[in-house]
Each structure stands twice: as C-alpha cells, then as structure tokens.
C-alpha cells in the first residue's frame, strides 16, 4: 500500500492526472511488474549462491 501511495505521489509530481482510472491501473500494474522482476532476479541470485557453496 505504501508503494502505491509513493507511486501516486510521484505521478502527481510528474504531472500525470490521477483522476483517470487508466493511469491508476498503469501505476499499479507497473508496481506489480517491478515486484515480480525483483522476485525473479532474487530467485536467480539465491540459486547462484546456492550453487556457489
């Protein structure tokens, strides 16, 4: 929830209107995509560290 608030504040500062539901959907889907990417990279890193031992 805090990520969504921070992303909304950043979008507001960038001049992106938040009254359009599509803009909120784009912000939320971007956050989900970023979190999924971090999870995938983390899985690769943990796998690499596991094999390095």
C-alpha positions as CSV (number, residue, x, y, z in Angstrom):
1,X,0.0,0.0,0.0
2,X,2.8,2.4,0.8
3,X,4.4,1.6,-2.6
4,X,1.1,2.6,-4.3
5,X,0.9,5.8,-2.3
6,X,4.5,6.7,-3.2
7,X,4.0,5.9,-6.8
8,X,0.8,8.0,-6.9
9,X,2.7,10.9,-5.2
10,X,5.5,10.6,-7.8
11,X,2.9,10.5,-10.7
12,X,1.2,13.6,-9.2
13,X,4.6,15.4,-9.0
14,X,5.3,14.4,-12.6
15,X,2.0,16.0,-13.7
16,X,0.2,12.7,-14.5
17,X,-3.5,13.2,-13.7
18,X,-4.7,10.6,-11.2
19,X,-8.4,11.2,-11.8
20,X,-8.3,8.8,-14.8
21,X,-8.7,5.2,-13.7
22,X,-6.4,4.0,-16.5
23,X,-3.5,6.0,-15.1
24,X,-4.0,4.4,-11.7
25,X,-4.2,0.9,-13.4
26,X,-0.9,1.6,-15.2
27,X,0.8,2.7,-12.0
28,X,-0.5,-0.4,-10.1
29,X,0.5,-2.8,-12.9
30,X,3.9,-1.2,-13.2
31,X,4.4,-1.8,-9.4
32,X,3.4,-5.4,-9.8
33,X,5.7,-5.9,-12.7
34,X,8.6,-4.3,-10.8
35,X,8.0,-6.5,-7.8
36,X,7.8,-9.7,-10.0
37,X,11.0,-8.7,-11.7
38,X,12.7,-8.2,-8.3
39,X,11.4,-11.7,-7.2
40,X,12.7,-13.3,-10.4
41,X,16.2,-11.7,-10.0
42,X,16.2,-12.7,-6.4
43,X,15.5,-16.3,-7.2
44,X,18.3,-16.3,-9.7
45,X,20.7,-14.8,-7.2
46,X,19.7,-17.3,-4.5
47,X,20.1,-20.1,-6.9
48,X,23.5,-18.9,-7.9
49,X,24.6,-18.5,-4.3
50,X,23.3,-22.0,-3.5
51,X,25.4,-23.5,-6.3
52,X,28.4,-21.5,-5.3
53,X,28.5,-23.2,-1.9
